Amino acid sequence: MKKSAILLIFLLLAVPVSACMLIRSDSWRIAPDEQHYALIHYKEGSERMLIALDSTAPPGEAAWIFPVPAQPSSVQVDIAKGFPLFEGRNVMKDARGSMTGTAVIGLATQVYIIPIAIIFIRGQFGALSKQFSAVGSVVGDDLVTHQYVEKEGVTAELVTAKDASVLTAALAEHGVILPTQANDILQEYVDKEYSFVIATVKNSGEERKRGRIISLYLTFPTEKIYYPLRVTAGLASAPVVNNVYVVGHVSPSVAALGSAARVEYYNSNNGGRLTIRSPATLERLFEGLTMTPATFRPYYGPSYQEEQTGFSVTTDYTAIRIKAEPSKVTQDLWITSRTPLKVTFARAYNDYPFVVGLLIILLASILASMAAASLVFHDNVPRLRWFALLGVANLATLMGFVIAAILFNIHTRFLAVPLAETKYVKFIFTFSGVFVALMIVLGWGLPLLLT
């Protein structure tokens, strides 16, 4: 009965929890369908991380262990109230919509496609946004406690260990008996001289009584952004969902996880609003960003909570969601602060849709004119640079292109070997066919690269 009740909490209330959370049933283990939530703000070699803890777990029924890739002297640990909510526009989705819109407009320049283009235009300019909410004292020769924090009924200890067995023994003192495979996994971190944060529920703090989320707050130096996946997967018997939000547009190393990892980028451009709404207690997490006072009603579990006073931050961010089989997770998540090239392109498209769209249609028109000339006049040595200039006339629709071709007398002036007979019809149809093909690739093929 006890086991079923705990599973019901996770499956129905969907309260955010952190890596790596263990619950007590017949033994200590990670709960199936568990959701982990973390927010990271990385700046100038320093990582500030907020990890949501399960505020509903009763004393003695939940514990967390979190490896940190830094020496304990450079790590700061604290307990904080609440966890931010996120809103914004999906950068890649907006760019895909803009590409399709550009393609439709480009197709409309061919005049005869206008009726079809109108049908597509009506379907393209719908809602393109996506919103969502997420919620040193020496103990012994082999184990050292460097920091101890107790707030809101939760305790957090920063420790180092010379051996994994010492670490598991320390957890046992908290009533946490880890699975047998835990020693090998934790030993990997011990060998790398990682520090560890151990958090446990001690009593029913005021915030926990009110059903609000309690979070673990960490700061530590690191060359790359870090989030522990290995320890979570190693102790789980089923996939665990990790939701990691990083301030800014970053490049996570998730290629090895394949479809088990999904990375999405959000920003406040293109007329949209991206806001991270946060309780006032989390201001230090967003140090260096502009914060505006705000009130909001956070969504935790099955319903909205009472209104809170806090602040909002308008900034770009990256949302990383990983749900992988434990056997496929062989390393932690490392993230570089570099913005991916495709995201830079998508942002430029979203920021300047008219300019970028016009340039793309112009480039497609030039390429189509040169390709048509090469296909139709290949025996007459076409002067491609002149045909490239002719392609610009397509911006005035296909009719403008036809008029320009006739006025410039392309059969004599644009060919090294002039033609006695004209091939206007063949050239125009070839040009239009190539241009339409390019627009289709742009509008419905290229966006697949921005997934």
C-alpha positions as a printed NumPy array, in Angstrom:
array([[  0.   ,   0.   ,   0.   ],
       [  2.827,   2.342,   0.909],
       [  4.558,   1.636,  -2.383],
       [  1.37 ,   2.314,  -4.362],
       [  0.767,   5.591,  -2.573],
       [  4.243,   6.867,  -3.403],
       [  3.87 ,   5.912,  -7.072],
       [  0.502,   7.689,  -7.14 ],
       [  2.173,  10.893,  -5.988],
       [  4.603,  10.784,  -8.905],
       [  2.144,   9.697, -11.577],
       [ -0.825,  11.909, -10.722],
       [  0.595,  14.959,  -9.004],
       [  3.684,  15.072, -11.242],
       [  5.647,  17.057,  -8.671],
       [  9.101,  18.047, -10.041],
       [ 12.015,  16.261,  -8.394],
       [ 15.751,  16.241,  -8.913],
       [ 18.621,  13.982,  -9.884],
       [ 19.123,  11.678,  -8.214],
       [ 16.055,  11.157,  -6.01 ],
       [ 15.513,   7.887,  -4.158],
       [ 12.269,   6.876,  -2.491],
       [ 11.678,   4.276,   0.196],
       [  9.386,   1.363,  -0.547],
       [ 10.62 ,  -2.142,   0.296],
       [ 14.099,  -0.739,  -0.454],
       [ 15.553,   2.544,  -1.657],
       [ 15.289,   3.106,  -5.407],
       [ 14.449,   5.672,  -8.074],
       [ 10.742,   5.897,  -8.773],
       [  9.554,   5.016, -12.311],
       [  8.215,   7.923, -14.391],
       [ 10.182,  10.284, -12.182],
       [ 10.601,  13.848, -13.456],
       [ 13.773,  15.819, -12.721],
       [ 13.867,  19.613, -13.152],
       [ 16.909,  21.875, -13.117],
       [ 17.663,  25.45 , -14.183],
       [ 21.226,  26.508, -14.992],
       [ 22.699,  29.976, -15.413],
       [ 26.301,  29.805, -16.625],
       [ 28.492,  32.892, -16.796],
       [ 32.261,  33.4  , -17.043],
       [ 33.212,  29.901, -15.906],
       [ 30.762,  29.772, -13.004],
       [ 27.65 ,  27.61 , -12.961],
       [ 24.605,  28.446, -10.86 ],
       [ 22.166,  25.565, -10.714],
       [ 18.725,  25.215,  -9.181],
       [ 17.327,  21.706,  -8.686],
       [ 13.697,  21.169,  -7.753],
       [ 13.086,  18.813,  -4.814],
       [  9.894,  16.927,  -4.051],
       [  8.22 ,  19.061,  -1.41 ],
       [  5.509,  16.453,  -0.755],
       [  7.805,  13.651,   0.428],
       [  7.389,  12.898,   4.158],
       [ 10.424,  12.894,   6.49 ],
       [ 12.532,   9.777,   6.075],
       [ 10.92 ,   8.867,   2.739],
       [ 13.11 ,  10.75 ,   0.214],
       [ 16.781,  11.527,  -0.32 ],
       [ 18.879,  13.064,  -3.091],
       [ 22.497,  12.628,  -4.094],
       [ 24.138,  14.982,  -6.541],
       [ 27.781,  14.784,  -7.769],
       [ 29.557,  18.097,  -8.434],
       [ 32.67 ,  18.346, -10.704],
       [ 34.558,  20.749,  -8.415],
       [ 36.596,  20.89 ,  -5.24 ],
       [ 34.471,  21.512,  -2.115],
       [ 36.243,  24.788,  -1.33 ],
       [ 34.777,  26.316,  -4.508],
       [ 31.226,  24.938,  -4.109],
       [ 28.368,  26.778,  -2.405],
       [ 25.21 ,  24.949,  -1.298],
       [ 21.898,  26.385,  -0.129],
       [ 18.174,  25.627,   0.122],
       [ 15.814,  27.981,  -1.743],
       [ 12.062,  28.433,  -1.999],
       [ 10.268,  27.797,  -5.277],
       [ 11.184,  27.076,  -8.883],
       [ 10.702,  29.367, -11.926],
       [  8.031,  29.06 , -14.624],
       [  8.889,  29.459, -18.315],
       [  7.11 ,  31.086, -21.26 ],
       [  8.351,  31.935, -24.716],
       [  8.498,  31.426, -28.449],
       [ 10.15 ,  28.4  , -29.979],
       [ 12.977,  29.785, -32.144],
       [ 13.194,  26.827, -34.525],
       [  9.436,  26.458, -34.894],
       [  9.079,  30.153, -35.721],
       [ 11.886,  29.902, -38.286],
       [ 10.287,  26.853, -39.91 ],
       [  7.028,  28.757, -40.189],
       [  8.839,  31.772, -41.654],
       [ 10.572,  29.58 , -44.246],
       [  7.293,  28.085, -45.366],
       [  5.77 ,  31.572, -45.531],
       [  8.69 ,  32.796, -47.653],
       [  8.281,  29.83 , -49.992],
       [  4.572,  30.516, -50.4  ],
       [  5.248,  34.178, -51.205],
       [  7.967,  33.133, -53.638],
       [  5.593,  30.728, -55.359],
       [  3.047,  33.515, -55.643],
       [  5.471,  35.437, -57.915],
       [  4.761,  32.783, -60.551],
       [  1.233,  34.223, -60.957],
       [ -0.417,  30.954, -62.046],
       [  0.245,  29.513, -58.574],
       [ -1.461,  32.406, -56.744],
       [ -4.76 ,  30.525, -56.105],
       [ -2.846,  27.626, -54.524],
       [ -0.612,  30.032, -52.574],
       [ -3.622,  31.807, -51.086],
       [ -4.876,  28.519, -49.647],
       [ -1.497,  27.861, -48.004],
       [ -1.129,  31.427, -46.702],
       [ -4.389,  31.091, -44.775],
       [ -2.975,  28.099, -42.971],
       [  0.489,  29.451, -42.312],
       [ -0.148,  32.462, -40.128],
       [ -1.623,  30.737, -37.116],
       [ -0.212,  30.517, -33.635],
       [  3.536,  29.92 , -33.878],
       [  4.324,  30.226, -30.212],
       [  4.581,  27.555, -27.59 ],
       [  4.152,  28.114, -23.884],
       [  4.736,  25.713, -21.128],
       [  5.421,  25.637, -17.43 ],
       [  7.756,  23.539, -15.524],
       [  7.863,  23.537, -12.827],
       [ 33.783,  21.839,   6.742],
       [ 33.732,  19.7  ,   9.569],
       [ 35.656,  16.43 ,   9.579],
       [ 33.45 ,  13.376,  10.152],
       [ 36.169,  10.796,   9.66 ],
       [ 39.404,  10.179,   7.808],
       [ 37.557,   9.009,   4.675],
       [ 34.513,  11.306,   4.696],
       [ 34.513,  15.076,   5.162],
       [ 31.471,  17.312,   5.514],
       [ 32.38 ,  20.752,   4.151],
       [ 28.991,  22.486,   4.368],
       [ 25.739,  21.773,   6.16 ],
       [ 22.503,  23.667,   5.472],
       [ 19.087,  23.116,   7.033],
       [ 16.08 ,  25.137,   5.832],
       [ 12.382,  24.532,   5.263],
       [ 12.579,  21.014,   6.659],
       [ 15.296,  19.953,   4.205],
       [ 18.98 ,  19.393,   4.958],
       [ 21.836,  19.565,   2.452],
       [ 25.411,  18.442,   3.054],
       [ 28.436,  18.997,   0.84 ],
       [ 30.802,  16.059,   1.335],
       [ 33.85 ,  14.399,  -0.18 ],
       [ 34.783,  10.741,   0.126],
       [ 37.918,   8.715,  -0.487],
       [ 35.913,   5.658,  -1.47 ],
       [ 32.373,   4.963,  -2.672],
       [ 31.771,   2.507,   0.162],
       [ 32.319,   5.314,   2.668],
       [ 29.784,   7.441,   0.804],
       [ 27.151,   4.702,   0.782],
       [ 27.809,   4.096,   4.469],
       [ 27.173,   7.774,   5.132],
       [ 23.903,   7.559,   3.241],
       [ 22.983,   4.508,   5.301],
       [ 23.239,   6.685,   8.415],
       [ 20.418,   8.742,   6.893],
       [ 18.438,   5.542,   6.443],
       [ 19.267,   5.34 ,   2.729],
       [ 20.348,   1.867,   1.59 ],
       [ 21.451,   2.072,  -2.048],
       [ 21.24 ,  -0.756,  -4.612],
       [ 24.368,  -2.906,  -4.961],
       [ 25.315,  -1.362,  -8.319],
       [ 25.549,   2.083,  -6.7  ],
       [ 29.115,   1.514,  -5.463],
       [ 30.576,   1.187,  -8.966],
       [ 28.727,   4.245, -10.231],
       [ 29.657,   6.459,  -7.292],
       [ 33.259,   5.223,  -7.444],
       [ 33.53 ,   6.731, -10.944],
       [ 32.844,  10.158,  -9.437],
       [ 35.099,   9.556,  -6.449],
       [ 37.988,   8.662,  -8.775],
       [ 37.463,  11.978, -10.588],
       [ 37.599,  13.811,  -7.214],
       [ 34.033,  15.064,  -7.448],
       [ 32.248,  16.549,  -4.457],
       [ 28.779,  15.295,  -3.477],
       [ 25.653,  16.99 ,  -2.187],
       [ 23.337,  14.841,  -0.073],
       [ 19.866,  16.234,   0.656],
       [ 17.224,  14.665,   2.865],
       [ 13.781,  15.588,   4.182],
       [ 14.095,  16.112,   7.926],
       [ 10.775,  17.593,   9.   ],
       [  7.714,  19.38 ,   7.699],
       [  8.876,  22.949,   7.014],
       [  6.395,  25.778,   6.491],
       [  6.887,  25.926,   2.707],
       [  6.48 ,  22.158,   2.428],
       [  3.263,  22.301,   4.436],
       [  1.915,  24.832,   1.92 ],
       [  2.733,  22.503,  -0.993],
       [  5.385,  24.748,  -2.518],
       [  8.514,  23.442,  -4.169],
       [ 11.796,  23.53 ,  -2.296],
       [ 14.937,  23.715,  -4.43 ],
       [ 18.608,  22.954,  -3.976],
       [ 20.833,  25.851,  -5.038],
       [ 24.442,  25.21 ,  -6.117],
       [ 27.269,  27.335,  -7.45 ],
       [ 30.586,  25.925,  -8.642],
       [ 33.308,  26.659, -11.226],
       [ 33.417,  24.596, -14.419],
       [ 34.8  ,  24.987, -17.934],
       [ 31.603,  23.524, -19.424],
       [ 28.023,  23.494, -18.215],
       [ 27.35 ,  20.301, -16.275],
       [ 24.336,  18.201, -15.327],
       [ 24.601,  14.659, -13.842],
       [ 22.853,  11.993, -15.895],
       [ 25.031,   8.976, -15.157],
       [ 24.176,   8.646, -11.479],
       [ 20.446,   8.876, -12.166],
       [ 20.439,   6.321, -14.971],
       [ 22.759,   3.995, -13.107],
       [ 20.395,   3.68 , -10.169],
       [ 17.179,   3.496, -12.206],
       [ 15.408,   0.422, -13.526],
       [ 13.238,   2.392, -15.969],
       [ 13.669,   5.623, -18.003],
       [ 13.803,   8.794, -15.908],
       [ 12.819,  12.12 , -17.483],
       [ 15.362,  14.916, -17.029],
       [ 14.201,  18.453, -17.836],
       [ 17.144,  20.848, -17.901],
       [ 16.708,  24.554, -18.672],
       [ 19.768,  26.663, -19.441],
       [ 19.793,  30.457, -19.676],
       [ 20.948,  31.382, -23.198],
       [ 21.176,  29.315, -26.358],
       [ 23.717,  26.553, -25.79 ],
       [ 25.031,  23.332, -27.398],
       [ 24.397,  20.18 , -25.324],
       [ 26.278,  16.978, -26.181],
       [ 23.305,  14.662, -26.717],
       [ 24.116,  13.041, -30.084],
       [ 24.808,   9.668, -28.445],
       [ 21.279,   9.64 , -26.979],
       [ 19.576,   9.981, -30.368],
       [ 15.807,  10.444, -30.246],
       [ 15.832,  10.041, -26.448],
       [ 16.996,  13.66 , -26.175],
       [ 15.071,  16.698, -27.386],
       [ 16.567,  20.186, -27.447],
       [ 14.424,  23.275, -28.003],
       [ 15.384,  26.943, -28.108],
       [ 13.201,  29.81 , -26.928],
       [ 13.51 ,  33.586, -27.129],
       [ 11.518,  36.803, -26.888],
       [ 12.041,  38.059, -30.444],
       [  9.606,  38.188, -33.356],
       [  6.994,  39.952, -31.259],
       [  6.755,  37.154, -28.733],
       [  7.237,  37.222, -24.984],
       [  9.613,  35.006, -23.104],
       [  9.483,  35.325, -19.379],
       [ 11.027,  33.358, -16.567],
       [  8.729,  34.065, -13.623],
       [ 10.396,  33.378, -10.331],
       [  9.888,  33.844,  -6.586],
       [ 11.846,  36.743,  -5.074],
       [ 14.051,  34.281,  -3.183],
       [ 15.799,  33.244,  -6.428],
       [ 17.205,  36.627,  -7.476],
       [ 20.822,  35.482,  -7.045],
       [ 20.304,  32.832,  -9.714],
       [ 19.694,  35.519, -12.338],
       [ 22.394,  37.938, -11.245],
       [ 23.535,  40.   , -14.226],
       [ 20.125,  39.906, -15.949],
       [ 17.405,  42.558, -15.825],
       [ 14.71 ,  41.6  , -13.316],
       [ 11.252,  43.202, -13.231],
       [  8.93 ,  42.902, -10.187],
       [  5.939,  40.663, -10.932],
       [  3.238,  38.552,  -9.338],
       [  2.241,  35.156, -10.661],
       [  0.374,  31.975,  -9.829],
       [  2.717,  28.975, -10.208],
       [  1.394,  25.628, -11.369],
       [  2.582,  22.746,  -9.2  ],
       [  0.947,  19.368,  -9.511],
       [ -2.766,  19.247, -10.386],
       [ -3.683,  22.908,  -9.817],
       [ -2.496,  26.487,  -9.65 ],
       [ -1.173,  27.686,  -6.318],
       [ -1.796,  30.951,  -4.506],
       [ -0.409,  34.137,  -6.032],
       [  3.235,  34.858,  -5.244],
       [  5.322,  37.999,  -5.347],
       [  8.506,  37.716,  -7.339],
       [ 10.088,  38.949, -10.549],
       [ 10.302,  38.17 , -14.243],
       [ 13.36 ,  37.924, -16.476],
       [ 13.234,  38.333, -20.248],
       [ 15.998,  36.243, -21.793],
       [ 16.756,  33.448, -24.236],
       [ 16.912,  29.916, -22.893],
       [ 17.427,  26.324, -23.979],
       [ 15.107,  23.495, -22.901],
       [ 16.642,  20.002, -22.832],
       [ 14.446,  16.965, -22.218],
       [ 16.025,  13.53 , -21.912],
       [ 14.139,  10.271, -21.473],
       [ 16.52 ,   7.399, -22.176],
       [ 16.84 ,   3.787, -21.183],
       [ 19.34 ,   3.569, -18.285],
       [ 21.644,   1.336, -20.334],
       [ 22.05 ,   4.053, -22.975],
       [ 23.232,   6.713, -20.535],
       [ 26.98 ,   6.186, -20.152],
       [ 28.098,   9.708, -19.258],
       [ 26.912,  12.955, -17.711],
       [ 25.447,  15.813, -19.715],
       [ 28.062,  18.369, -20.768],
       [ 27.031,  21.58 , -22.505],
       [ 29.071,  24.276, -24.238],
       [ 27.917,  27.888, -24.09 ],
       [ 28.307,  28.269, -27.887],
       [ 25.118,  29.019, -29.827],
       [ 24.545,  26.408, -32.611],
       [ 24.839,  27.766, -36.159],
       [ 21.321,  26.672, -37.081],
       [ 19.929,  28.583, -34.102],
       [ 21.861,  31.715, -35.117],
       [ 20.357,  31.417, -38.614],
       [ 16.867,  30.819, -37.223],
       [ 17.143,  33.849, -34.932],
       [ 18.249,  36.046, -37.841],
       [ 15.286,  34.778, -39.856],
       [ 12.895,  35.536, -36.993],
       [ 14.383,  38.966, -36.293],
       [ 14.397,  40.122, -39.933],
       [ 11.854,  37.939, -41.767],
       [ 11.212,  40.414, -44.594],
       [ 14.887,  41.057, -45.357],
       [ 15.969,  37.41 , -45.114],
       [ 12.9  ,  36.237, -47.017],
       [ 13.511,  38.762, -49.802],
       [ 17.16 ,  37.714, -50.085],
       [ 16.189,  34.041, -50.287],
       [ 13.617,  34.673, -53.039],
       [ 16.19 ,  36.816, -54.87 ],
       [ 18.846,  34.093, -54.608],
       [ 16.392,  31.43 , -55.799],
       [ 15.408,  33.641, -58.754],
       [ 19.044,  34.157, -59.755],
       [ 19.877,  30.456, -59.49 ],
       [ 16.735,  29.472, -61.424],
       [ 17.557,  31.926, -64.241],
       [ 21.138,  30.652, -64.513],
       [ 20.005,  27.01 , -64.414],
       [ 17.338,  27.592, -67.082],
       [ 19.874,  29.328, -69.338],
       [ 22.326,  26.443, -68.949],
       [ 19.633,  23.895, -69.802],
       [ 17.993,  25.708, -72.716],
       [ 20.958,  27.545, -74.284],
       [ 23.807,  25.156, -73.444],
       [ 24.977,  25.009, -77.098],
       [ 25.092,  28.795, -77.391],
       [ 27.405,  29.532, -74.428],
       [ 25.069,  31.613, -72.226],
       [ 26.584,  34.553, -70.364],
       [ 25.45 ,  33.417, -66.892],
       [ 26.179,  36.685, -65.113],
       [ 23.694,  38.432, -67.412],
       [ 21.105,  35.757, -66.764],
       [ 21.788,  36.191, -63.047],
       [ 20.85 ,  39.838, -63.368],
       [ 17.773,  38.837, -65.345],
       [ 16.671,  36.703, -62.399],
       [ 16.278,  39.864, -60.281],
       [ 13.302,  40.79 , -62.472],
       [ 11.377,  37.86 , -60.95 ],
       [ 10.876,  40.009, -57.85 ],
       [  8.289,  41.795, -60.014],
       [  6.576,  38.389, -60.507],
       [  6.886,  36.083, -63.49 ],
       [  5.308,  38.735, -65.722],
       [  8.147,  41.127, -64.872],
       [ 10.668,  38.388, -65.677],
       [  9.025,  37.715, -69.08 ],
       [  8.944,  41.398, -69.979],
       [ 12.61 ,  41.854, -69.   ],
       [ 13.66 ,  38.813, -71.069],
       [ 11.936,  40.228, -74.154],
       [ 13.173,  43.804, -73.648],
       [ 16.794,  42.701, -73.241],
       [ 16.563,  40.391, -76.266],
       [ 18.306,  37.513, -74.475],
       [ 18.751,  35.451, -77.668],
       [ 21.329,  37.864, -79.045],
       [ 22.715,  39.908, -76.162],
       [ 22.934,  37.198, -73.461],
       [ 24.464,  34.456, -75.64 ],
       [ 28.018,  34.189, -76.949],
       [ 26.599,  32.424, -80.026],
       [ 23.362,  34.281, -80.927],
       [ 20.258,  32.315, -81.874],
       [ 18.334,  33.04 , -85.046],
       [ 15.115,  31.611, -83.593],
       [ 13.68 ,  32.481, -80.217],
       [ 13.082,  30.051, -77.337],
       [ 11.216,  32.347, -74.982],
       [  8.479,  29.851, -74.101],
       [ 10.884,  27.002, -73.354],
       [ 13.178,  29.278, -71.33 ],
       [ 10.328,  30.807, -69.297],
       [  8.767,  27.438, -68.476],
       [ 12.159,  25.98 , -67.511],
       [ 12.914,  28.972, -65.306],
       [  9.54 ,  28.774, -63.557],
       [  9.86 ,  25.018, -63.016],
       [ 13.325,  25.334, -61.44 ],
       [ 12.205,  28.283, -59.299],
       [  9.12 ,  26.425, -58.023],
       [ 11.283,  23.395, -57.183],
       [ 13.687,  25.601, -55.198],
       [ 10.799,  27.199, -53.306],
       [  9.342,  23.797, -52.424],
       [ 12.713,  22.602, -51.128],
       [ 13.078,  25.83 , -49.129],
       [  9.593,  25.809, -47.667],
       [  9.135,  22.121, -46.908],
       [ 12.577,  20.506, -47.135],
       [ 15.014,  22.919, -45.516],
       [ 12.88 ,  23.337, -42.352],
       [ 13.516,  19.669, -41.604],
       [ 17.12 ,  20.669, -40.845],
       [ 15.828,  22.998, -38.115],
       [ 14.115,  20.298, -36.083]])
